[in-house]
């Protein structure tokens, strides 16, 4: 696969038209077809490349991956970097896709509408277990340009006071969030399977029953619905939209529009890109985006403030609540802090909890510096931990290369690899919600 792709890219460098099997048909590709380039770079250089507008992602030791076509590789070379082909972005699809369900794309991934219908169906089928909430709006809906509501579902065996947007309800809470970066396709699908496992499994699965009898599980399966709409509009060649659809700054085209919602949270905002077209553009101000406002409002509504205001103030051992935000890719469990190279005051507890998650999925546990290799500011997990003391981590789902690697893994990888690896970790997070810092 890699060697064949590399030979095609060599042809692309000469301007020769490429063909590959996509969905069983011959699809034309050119030198503009994006791939992952391996670029030797330090953390400082990686930040500089991101600030300059390159699409910079996690790489291996001493390097990063940059997404783009031959023109991007040429720009990197002009700046003195040495890009080399690493992997394809688009993976070959099954030869026949005619039998796919409606509201799917790229081999089976579900659209925003499908996720909305799914939440409504679960709440209708399991009124004793599920409550659906509208927690806010997407940027386009807030501007009257279409868009979507941002939706959540709460799952528990309902008793008085359960799933009522209360910080004083009796049950501890586990909050799972997915697809805040729209192109990270597997994450929304994992949230879908987690919802079904609990709701459909309550009657027959002892573990699912024990979780819902004792815990409130909150899920936002699509945190960036406008962005996912853009991704899905590409069909079998999904568009690589990472950010939301906020185009108010102007001057950006294609997937360059929008704000990175995982750089826009109100905790320690302001250390990422001010360039509107950059993939890590942080927005004009902390919490400027309606999607981020919705997520933070939900977190504040269900979790009490359990931590002091100083960077070195630990969450107490008695603090409750767990949170996982699903991203891809890297096979990592990233623990706070993201905004600084300093470890969090709960670092030892986080590493013990992370090890329990890793016992299921085998991922590497560490801080940003130990995993992706660079700092991040204004992130959702830093917010829920830093502001509220919730034990919050990021899962980077999937490897960096191959059929099941990157942002756009083959759909079959969700059931063959990602769900089996991460089901147990999500169960662990739910069971740990009562005392995450005492694991």
One Martini backbone bead per residue (centre of mass of N, CA, C, O) as a GRO file, in nm:
protein
  439
    1UNK     BB    1   0.060   0.060  -0.025
    2UNK     BB    2   0.293   0.262   0.019
    3UNK     BB    3   0.465   0.205  -0.236
    4UNK     BB    4   0.239   0.263  -0.437
    5UNK     BB    5   0.182   0.553  -0.345
    6UNK     BB    6   0.467   0.662  -0.394
    7UNK     BB    7   0.469   0.622  -0.701
    8UNK     BB    8   0.233   0.812  -0.753
    9UNK     BB    9   0.365   1.066  -0.632
   10UNK     BB   10   0.591   1.079  -0.835
   11UNK     BB   11   0.401   1.138  -1.069
   12UNK     BB   12   0.272   1.394  -0.948
   13UNK     BB   13   0.534   1.566  -0.956
   14UNK     BB   14   0.496   1.553  -1.292
   15UNK     BB   15   0.170   1.586  -1.343
   16UNK     BB   16   0.038   1.315  -1.324
   17UNK     BB   17  -0.231   1.134  -1.344
   18UNK     BB   18  -0.427   0.971  -1.111
   19UNK     BB   19  -0.529   0.640  -0.992
   20UNK     BB   20  -0.795   0.500  -0.785
   21UNK     BB   21  -0.969   0.305  -0.564
   22UNK     BB   22  -1.303   0.437  -0.505
   23UNK     BB   23  -1.568   0.261  -0.440
   24UNK     BB   24  -1.488   0.087  -0.716
   25UNK     BB   25  -1.375   0.342  -0.863
   26UNK     BB   26  -1.234   0.561  -1.077
   27UNK     BB   27  -1.027   0.813  -0.933
   28UNK     BB   28  -0.912   1.117  -0.963
   29UNK     BB   29  -0.571   1.229  -0.924
   30UNK     BB   30  -0.347   1.465  -0.793
   31UNK     BB   31  -0.107   1.672  -0.659
   32UNK     BB   32  -0.345   1.770  -0.447
   33UNK     BB   33  -0.352   1.521  -0.302
   34UNK     BB   34  -0.366   1.428   0.012
   35UNK     BB   35  -0.105   1.375   0.252
   36UNK     BB   36   0.143   1.238   0.454
   37UNK     BB   37   0.411   1.419   0.585
   38UNK     BB   38   0.736   1.379   0.680
   39UNK     BB   39   0.877   1.612   0.934
   40UNK     BB   40   1.147   1.729   1.052
   41UNK     BB   41   1.092   1.848   1.399
   42UNK     BB   42   1.046   2.060   1.635
   43UNK     BB   43   0.836   2.206   1.849
   44UNK     BB   44   0.892   2.491   1.748
   45UNK     BB   45   0.854   2.426   1.447
   46UNK     BB   46   0.567   2.323   1.467
   47UNK     BB   47   0.446   2.589   1.557
   48UNK     BB   48   0.540   2.752   1.311
   49UNK     BB   49   0.386   2.590   1.100
   50UNK     BB   50   0.104   2.633   1.215
   51UNK     BB   51   0.117   2.949   1.206
   52UNK     BB   52   0.165   2.933   0.878
   53UNK     BB   53  -0.080   2.704   0.793
   54UNK     BB   54  -0.014   2.429   0.855
   55UNK     BB   55  -0.101   2.080   0.874
   56UNK     BB   56  -0.035   1.973   1.195
   57UNK     BB   57   0.079   1.658   1.322
   58UNK     BB   58   0.140   1.383   1.463
   59UNK     BB   59   0.439   1.207   1.519
   60UNK     BB   60   0.739   1.106   1.551
   61UNK     BB   61   1.039   1.113   1.651
   62UNK     BB   62   1.139   1.430   1.539
   63UNK     BB   63   0.839   1.463   1.415
   64UNK     BB   64   0.594   1.547   1.170
   65UNK     BB   65   0.274   1.583   1.027
   66UNK     BB   66   0.181   1.686   0.696
   67UNK     BB   67  -0.092   1.812   0.520
   68UNK     BB   68  -0.085   1.743   0.164
   69UNK     BB   69   0.041   1.821  -0.126
   70UNK     BB   70   0.287   1.908  -0.340
   71UNK     BB   71   0.274   2.210  -0.265
   72UNK     BB   72   0.342   2.169   0.033
   73UNK     BB   73   0.614   2.033  -0.006
   74UNK     BB   74   0.743   2.276  -0.153
   75UNK     BB   75   0.715   2.477   0.081
   76UNK     BB   76   0.887   2.321   0.280
   77UNK     BB   77   1.145   2.322   0.110
   78UNK     BB   78   1.170   2.637   0.095
   79UNK     BB   79   1.210   2.634   0.428
   80UNK     BB   80   1.416   2.366   0.476
   81UNK     BB   81   1.263   2.114   0.458
   82UNK     BB   82   1.214   1.731   0.472
   83UNK     BB   83   0.992   1.585   0.299
   84UNK     BB   84   0.811   1.268   0.334
   85UNK     BB   85   0.647   1.005   0.267
   86UNK     BB   86   0.397   0.826   0.469
   87UNK     BB   87   0.072   0.861   0.389
   88UNK     BB   88  -0.240   0.823   0.339
   89UNK     BB   89  -0.563   0.953   0.381
   90UNK     BB   90  -0.710   0.781   0.184
   91UNK     BB   91  -0.901   0.493   0.181
   92UNK     BB   92  -0.993   0.207   0.070
   93UNK     BB   93  -1.286   0.091  -0.049
   94UNK     BB   94  -1.529  -0.083  -0.104
   95UNK     BB   95  -1.650  -0.193  -0.404
   96UNK     BB   96  -1.935  -0.181  -0.251
   97UNK     BB   97  -2.201   0.084  -0.159
   98UNK     BB   98  -2.516   0.053  -0.223
   99UNK     BB   99  -2.607  -0.071   0.080
  100UNK     BB  100  -2.604   0.174   0.221
  101UNK     BB  101  -2.717   0.376   0.435
  102UNK     BB  102  -2.860   0.635   0.509
  103UNK     BB  103  -2.668   0.888   0.617
  104UNK     BB  104  -2.393   0.820   0.462
  105UNK     BB  105  -2.026   0.784   0.438
  106UNK     BB  106  -1.737   0.645   0.366
  107UNK     BB  107  -1.863   0.334   0.418
  108UNK     BB  108  -2.068   0.443   0.698
  109UNK     BB  109  -2.061   0.709   0.801
  110UNK     BB  110  -2.229   0.940   0.994
  111UNK     BB  111  -2.432   1.186   1.002
  112UNK     BB  112  -2.582   1.426   1.175
  113UNK     BB  113  -2.871   1.331   1.125
  114UNK     BB  114  -2.822   1.044   1.226
  115UNK     BB  115  -2.748   1.126   1.516
  116UNK     BB  116  -3.009   1.269   1.584
  117UNK     BB  117  -3.194   1.023   1.533
  118UNK     BB  118  -3.060   0.841   1.742
  119UNK     BB  119  -3.122   0.999   1.999
  120UNK     BB  120  -3.428   0.994   1.963
  121UNK     BB  121  -3.458   0.684   1.960
  122UNK     BB  122  -3.339   0.621   2.238
  123UNK     BB  123  -3.532   0.798   2.406
  124UNK     BB  124  -3.791   0.648   2.306
  125UNK     BB  125  -3.705   0.343   2.380
  126UNK     BB  126  -3.569   0.470   2.677
  127UNK     BB  127  -3.727   0.646   2.913
  128UNK     BB  128  -3.577   0.514   3.177
  129UNK     BB  129  -3.265   0.606   3.058
  130UNK     BB  130  -3.327   0.856   2.853
  131UNK     BB  131  -3.198   1.199   2.783
  132UNK     BB  132  -3.255   1.467   2.572
  133UNK     BB  133  -3.041   1.744   2.467
  134UNK     BB  134  -3.026   2.090   2.418
  135UNK     BB  135  -2.718   2.294   2.455
  136UNK     BB  136  -2.716   2.433   2.161
  137UNK     BB  137  -2.533   2.591   1.890
  138UNK     BB  138  -2.430   2.642   1.598
  139UNK     BB  139  -2.300   2.882   1.409
  140UNK     BB  140  -2.507   2.875   1.176
  141UNK     BB  141  -2.761   2.880   1.354
  142UNK     BB  142  -2.693   3.145   1.508
  143UNK     BB  143  -2.693   3.295   1.202
  144UNK     BB  144  -2.924   3.176   1.011
  145UNK     BB  145  -2.761   2.921   0.821
  146UNK     BB  146  -2.874   2.676   0.964
  147UNK     BB  147  -2.770   2.401   1.092
  148UNK     BB  148  -2.740   2.310   1.449
  149UNK     BB  149  -2.781   2.143   1.715
  150UNK     BB  150  -2.649   2.074   2.027
  151UNK     BB  151  -2.622   1.739   2.147
  152UNK     BB  152  -2.746   1.538   2.422
  153UNK     BB  153  -2.705   1.248   2.646
  154UNK     BB  154  -2.867   1.082   2.915
  155UNK     BB  155  -2.760   0.794   3.117
  156UNK     BB  156  -2.996   0.621   3.329
  157UNK     BB  157  -3.151   0.497   3.603
  158UNK     BB  158  -3.424   0.653   3.684
  159UNK     BB  159  -3.445   0.901   3.929
  160UNK     BB  160  -3.487   1.132   4.135
  161UNK     BB  161  -3.278   1.387   3.979
  162UNK     BB  162  -3.200   1.267   3.722
  163UNK     BB  163  -3.093   1.423   3.450
  164UNK     BB  164  -3.112   1.768   3.557
  165UNK     BB  165  -2.885   1.972   3.557
  166UNK     BB  166  -2.704   1.888   3.824
  167UNK     BB  167  -2.459   1.929   4.090
  168UNK     BB  168  -2.646   1.752   4.327
  169UNK     BB  169  -2.663   1.487   4.234
  170UNK     BB  170  -2.606   1.163   4.343
  171UNK     BB  171  -2.465   1.085   4.088
  172UNK     BB  172  -2.213   1.021   3.915
  173UNK     BB  173  -2.006   1.142   3.631
  174UNK     BB  174  -1.985   1.075   3.274
  175UNK     BB  175  -1.805   1.241   3.006
  176UNK     BB  176  -1.865   1.224   2.653
  177UNK     BB  177  -1.669   1.337   2.369
  178UNK     BB  178  -1.716   1.416   2.011
  179UNK     BB  179  -1.620   1.564   1.722
  180UNK     BB  180  -1.468   1.853   1.742
  181UNK     BB  181  -1.314   1.724   1.514
  182UNK     BB  182  -1.460   1.651   1.226
  183UNK     BB  183  -1.242   1.449   1.073
  184UNK     BB  184  -1.267   1.249   1.328
  185UNK     BB  185  -1.457   0.988   1.258
  186UNK     BB  186  -1.448   0.759   1.485
  187UNK     BB  187  -1.562   0.912   1.737
  188UNK     BB  188  -1.870   0.918   1.682
  189UNK     BB  189  -1.895   0.607   1.661
  190UNK     BB  190  -1.816   0.544   1.953
  191UNK     BB  191  -2.048   0.697   2.083
  192UNK     BB  192  -2.271   0.531   1.957
  193UNK     BB  193  -2.185   0.254   2.085
  194UNK     BB  194  -2.202   0.343   2.380
  195UNK     BB  195  -2.499   0.404   2.387
  196UNK     BB  196  -2.599   0.122   2.298
  197UNK     BB  197  -2.469  -0.048   2.514
  198UNK     BB  198  -2.634   0.075   2.748
  199UNK     BB  199  -2.931   0.079   2.647
  200UNK     BB  200  -2.943  -0.221   2.526
  201UNK     BB  201  -2.778  -0.366   2.778
  202UNK     BB  202  -2.936  -0.336   3.045
  203UNK     BB  203  -3.115  -0.611   3.027
  204UNK     BB  204  -2.829  -0.815   2.974
  205UNK     BB  205  -2.589  -0.640   3.098
  206UNK     BB  206  -2.425  -0.614   3.392
  207UNK     BB  207  -2.244  -0.368   3.342
  208UNK     BB  208  -2.447  -0.172   3.225
  209UNK     BB  209  -2.634  -0.182   3.470
  210UNK     BB  210  -2.434  -0.084   3.687
  211UNK     BB  211  -2.383   0.191   3.564
  212UNK     BB  212  -2.689   0.297   3.547
  213UNK     BB  213  -2.747   0.255   3.858
  214UNK     BB  214  -2.482   0.465   3.952
  215UNK     BB  215  -2.472   0.649   3.677
  216UNK     BB  216  -2.405   0.930   3.486
  217UNK     BB  217  -2.425   0.947   3.124
  218UNK     BB  218  -2.261   1.172   2.912
  219UNK     BB  219  -2.331   1.266   2.559
  220UNK     BB  220  -2.137   1.409   2.281
  221UNK     BB  221  -2.113   1.302   1.956
  222UNK     BB  222  -2.144   1.611   1.821
  223UNK     BB  223  -1.960   1.910   1.864
  224UNK     BB  224  -1.929   1.968   1.523
  225UNK     BB  225  -2.168   1.986   1.296
  226UNK     BB  226  -2.075   2.173   1.069
  227UNK     BB  227  -1.810   2.026   1.012
  228UNK     BB  228  -1.940   1.751   0.940
  229UNK     BB  229  -2.092   1.850   0.695
  230UNK     BB  230  -1.841   1.916   0.532
  231UNK     BB  231  -1.715   1.640   0.529
  232UNK     BB  232  -1.969   1.483   0.406
  233UNK     BB  233  -1.980   1.645   0.129
  234UNK     BB  234  -1.745   1.448   0.003
  235UNK     BB  235  -1.810   1.165   0.071
  236UNK     BB  236  -1.563   0.949  -0.052
  237UNK     BB  237  -1.411   1.250  -0.011
  238UNK     BB  238  -1.352   1.383   0.253
  239UNK     BB  239  -1.337   1.665   0.410
  240UNK     BB  240  -1.071   1.842   0.601
  241UNK     BB  241  -1.248   1.938   0.847
  242UNK     BB  242  -1.182   2.071   1.172
  243UNK     BB  243  -1.352   2.307   1.206
  244UNK     BB  244  -1.571   2.522   1.197
  245UNK     BB  245  -1.794   2.767   1.012
  246UNK     BB  246  -1.644   3.027   1.084
  247UNK     BB  247  -1.628   3.321   0.845
  248UNK     BB  248  -1.589   3.621   0.978
  249UNK     BB  249  -1.285   3.694   0.898
  250UNK     BB  250  -1.196   3.606   0.638
  251UNK     BB  251  -0.983   3.487   0.360
  252UNK     BB  252  -1.094   3.196   0.360
  253UNK     BB  253  -1.071   2.864   0.227
  254UNK     BB  254  -1.234   2.600   0.246
  255UNK     BB  255  -1.086   2.432   0.524
  256UNK     BB  256  -0.988   2.720   0.653
  257UNK     BB  257  -1.225   2.764   0.795
  258UNK     BB  258  -1.261   2.863   1.118
  259UNK     BB  259  -1.263   2.723   1.450
  260UNK     BB  260  -1.085   2.584   1.703
  261UNK     BB  261  -1.256   2.432   1.958
  262UNK     BB  262  -0.971   2.316   2.096
  263UNK     BB  263  -0.885   2.657   2.140
  264UNK     BB  264  -1.162   2.815   2.280
  265UNK     BB  265  -1.148   2.786   2.560
  266UNK     BB  266  -1.144   2.961   2.877
  267UNK     BB  267  -0.897   2.792   2.955
  268UNK     BB  268  -0.604   2.912   2.868
  269UNK     BB  269  -0.633   3.117   2.657
  270UNK     BB  270  -0.399   3.235   2.381
  271UNK     BB  271  -0.148   3.025   2.259
  272UNK     BB  272  -0.238   3.027   1.972
  273UNK     BB  273  -0.368   3.100   1.679
  274UNK     BB  274  -0.436   3.419   1.489
  275UNK     BB  275  -0.488   3.268   1.227
  276UNK     BB  276  -0.775   3.213   1.054
  277UNK     BB  277  -0.652   2.967   0.857
  278UNK     BB  278  -0.565   2.801   1.076
  279UNK     BB  279  -0.609   2.498   1.235
  280UNK     BB  280  -0.542   2.660   1.534
  281UNK     BB  281  -0.758   2.863   1.552
  282UNK     BB  282  -0.882   3.043   1.851
  283UNK     BB  283  -1.002   3.307   1.802
  284UNK     BB  284  -1.100   3.625   1.926
  285UNK     BB  285  -1.197   3.466   2.191
  286UNK     BB  286  -1.291   3.335   2.468
  287UNK     BB  287  -1.566   3.158   2.391
  288UNK     BB  288  -1.685   3.257   2.099
  289UNK     BB  289  -1.820   2.983   2.048
  290UNK     BB  290  -2.120   2.818   2.063
  291UNK     BB  291  -2.012   2.531   2.110
  292UNK     BB  292  -1.840   2.600   2.360
  293UNK     BB  293  -2.065   2.721   2.528
  294UNK     BB  294  -2.228   2.458   2.545
  295UNK     BB  295  -2.014   2.274   2.680
  296UNK     BB  296  -1.961   2.454   2.932
  297UNK     BB  297  -2.249   2.468   3.033
  298UNK     BB  298  -2.282   2.169   3.083
  299UNK     BB  299  -2.049   2.123   3.278
  300UNK     BB  300  -2.152   2.332   3.493
  301UNK     BB  301  -2.438   2.181   3.532
  302UNK     BB  302  -2.303   1.883   3.638
  303UNK     BB  303  -2.046   2.019   3.776
  304UNK     BB  304  -1.874   2.095   4.032
  305UNK     BB  305  -1.656   2.294   4.202
  306UNK     BB  306  -1.330   2.118   4.297
  307UNK     BB  307  -1.120   2.360   4.241
  308UNK     BB  308  -0.888   2.568   4.237
  309UNK     BB  309  -0.721   2.849   4.072
  310UNK     BB  310  -0.455   2.719   4.073
  311UNK     BB  311  -0.226   2.531   3.906
  312UNK     BB  312  -0.144   2.379   4.203
  313UNK     BB  313  -0.436   2.291   4.251
  314UNK     BB  314  -0.584   2.024   4.359
  315UNK     BB  315  -0.781   1.778   4.337
  316UNK     BB  316  -0.952   1.613   4.543
  317UNK     BB  317  -1.002   1.292   4.644
  318UNK     BB  318  -1.331   1.351   4.647
  319UNK     BB  319  -1.360   1.390   4.367
  320UNK     BB  320  -1.580   1.396   4.090
  321UNK     BB  321  -1.553   1.279   3.779
  322UNK     BB  322  -1.551   1.209   3.426
  323UNK     BB  323  -1.348   1.270   3.119
  324UNK     BB  324  -1.381   1.223   2.755
  325UNK     BB  325  -1.199   1.312   2.464
  326UNK     BB  326  -1.233   1.241   2.126
  327UNK     BB  327  -0.965   1.152   1.912
  328UNK     BB  328  -0.753   1.186   1.608
  329UNK     BB  329  -0.441   1.050   1.638
  330UNK     BB  330  -0.196   0.793   1.827
  331UNK     BB  331  -0.248   0.612   2.079
  332UNK     BB  332  -0.358   0.809   2.322
  333UNK     BB  333  -0.327   0.934   2.670
  334UNK     BB  334  -0.409   1.258   2.768
  335UNK     BB  335  -0.279   1.454   3.020
  336UNK     BB  336  -0.244   1.683   3.228
  337UNK     BB  337  -0.121   1.936   3.078
  338UNK     BB  338  -0.150   2.145   2.779
  339UNK     BB  339  -0.044   2.459   2.832
  340UNK     BB  340   0.199   2.302   2.973
  341UNK     BB  341   0.491   2.129   3.079
  342UNK     BB  342   0.365   2.105   3.331
  343UNK     BB  343   0.240   1.929   3.568
  344UNK     BB  344  -0.006   1.827   3.744
  345UNK     BB  345  -0.129   1.799   4.076
  346UNK     BB  346  -0.257   1.499   3.957
  347UNK     BB  347  -0.049   1.314   3.813
  348UNK     BB  348  -0.043   1.043   3.966
  349UNK     BB  349  -0.347   0.982   3.935
  350UNK     BB  350  -0.355   0.993   3.625
  351UNK     BB  351  -0.161   0.755   3.574
  352UNK     BB  352  -0.338   0.542   3.709
  353UNK     BB  353  -0.590   0.585   3.538
  354UNK     BB  354  -0.454   0.553   3.260
  355UNK     BB  355  -0.364   0.257   3.305
  356UNK     BB  356  -0.653   0.147   3.308
  357UNK     BB  357  -0.721   0.228   3.023
  358UNK     BB  358  -0.469   0.086   2.887
  359UNK     BB  359  -0.554  -0.209   2.954
  360UNK     BB  360  -0.748  -0.198   2.697
  361UNK     BB  361  -0.596  -0.013   2.452
  362UNK     BB  362  -0.266   0.040   2.475
  363UNK     BB  363  -0.198   0.323   2.536
  364UNK     BB  364  -0.031   0.613   2.577
  365UNK     BB  365   0.075   0.773   2.873
  366UNK     BB  366   0.048   1.140   2.878
  367UNK     BB  367   0.149   1.424   2.799
  368UNK     BB  368   0.193   1.625   2.547
  369UNK     BB  369   0.507   1.598   2.550
  370UNK     BB  370   0.483   1.267   2.558
  371UNK     BB  371   0.318   1.261   2.282
  372UNK     BB  372   0.270   1.500   2.061
  373UNK     BB  373   0.495   1.750   2.143
  374UNK     BB  374   0.278   1.981   2.230
  375UNK     BB  375   0.110   2.255   2.303
  376UNK     BB  376  -0.223   2.343   2.445
  377UNK     BB  377  -0.487   2.578   2.419
  378UNK     BB  378  -0.817   2.580   2.497
  379UNK     BB  379  -0.918   2.309   2.618
  380UNK     BB  380  -1.156   2.089   2.734
  381UNK     BB  381  -0.989   1.927   2.948
  382UNK     BB  382  -0.865   2.169   3.091
  383UNK     BB  383  -1.135   2.287   3.173
  384UNK     BB  384  -1.268   2.054   3.344
  385UNK     BB  385  -1.024   2.048   3.534
  386UNK     BB  386  -0.942   2.349   3.597
  387UNK     BB  387  -1.242   2.445   3.684
  388UNK     BB  388  -1.373   2.148   3.822
  389UNK     BB  389  -1.190   1.870   3.872
  390UNK     BB  390  -1.215   1.683   3.646
  391UNK     BB  391  -1.126   1.376   3.516
  392UNK     BB  392  -0.933   1.459   3.229
  393UNK     BB  393  -0.915   1.326   2.889
  394UNK     BB  394  -0.740   1.218   2.595
  395UNK     BB  395  -0.824   1.039   2.305
  396UNK     BB  396  -0.616   0.886   2.056
  397UNK     BB  397  -0.748   0.730   1.783
  398UNK     BB  398  -0.531   0.547   1.649
  399UNK     BB  399  -0.316   0.536   1.411
  400UNK     BB  400  -0.095   0.685   1.159
  401UNK     BB  401  -0.133   0.420   0.977
  402UNK     BB  402  -0.313   0.280   0.747
  403UNK     BB  403  -0.630   0.166   0.731
  404UNK     BB  404  -0.651   0.247   1.065
  405UNK     BB  405  -0.544   0.535   0.997
  406UNK     BB  406  -0.598   0.841   1.088
  407UNK     BB  407  -0.883   1.029   1.007
  408UNK     BB  408  -0.973   0.806   0.756
  409UNK     BB  409  -1.071   0.533   0.826
  410UNK     BB  410  -1.194   0.256   0.781
  411UNK     BB  411  -1.501   0.168   0.886
  412UNK     BB  412  -1.435  -0.129   0.986
  413UNK     BB  413  -1.242  -0.036   1.225
  414UNK     BB  414  -1.445   0.020   1.446
  415UNK     BB  415  -1.524  -0.292   1.495
  416UNK     BB  416  -1.232  -0.432   1.475
  417UNK     BB  417  -1.080  -0.206   1.682
  418UNK     BB  418  -1.184   0.052   1.842
  419UNK     BB  419  -1.411  -0.072   2.016
  420UNK     BB  420  -1.263  -0.311   2.151
  421UNK     BB  421  -1.042  -0.125   2.283
  422UNK     BB  422  -1.254   0.109   2.423
  423UNK     BB  423  -1.478  -0.012   2.590
  424UNK     BB  424  -1.323  -0.070   2.857
  425UNK     BB  425  -1.234   0.225   2.908
  426UNK     BB  426  -1.523   0.339   2.938
  427UNK     BB  427  -1.603   0.165   3.172
  428UNK     BB  428  -1.384   0.265   3.363
  429UNK     BB  429  -1.476   0.563   3.366
  430UNK     BB  430  -1.755   0.512   3.485
  431UNK     BB  431  -1.658   0.361   3.746
  432UNK     BB  432  -1.463   0.617   3.835
  433UNK     BB  433  -1.655   0.867   3.897
  434UNK     BB  434  -1.666   0.854   4.219
  435UNK     BB  435  -1.315   0.805   4.233
  436UNK     BB  436  -1.060   0.896   4.036
  437UNK     BB  437  -0.830   0.976   4.271
  438UNK     BB  438  -0.857   0.649   4.395
  439UNK     BB  439  -0.723   0.422   4.190
   0.00000   0.00000   0.00000
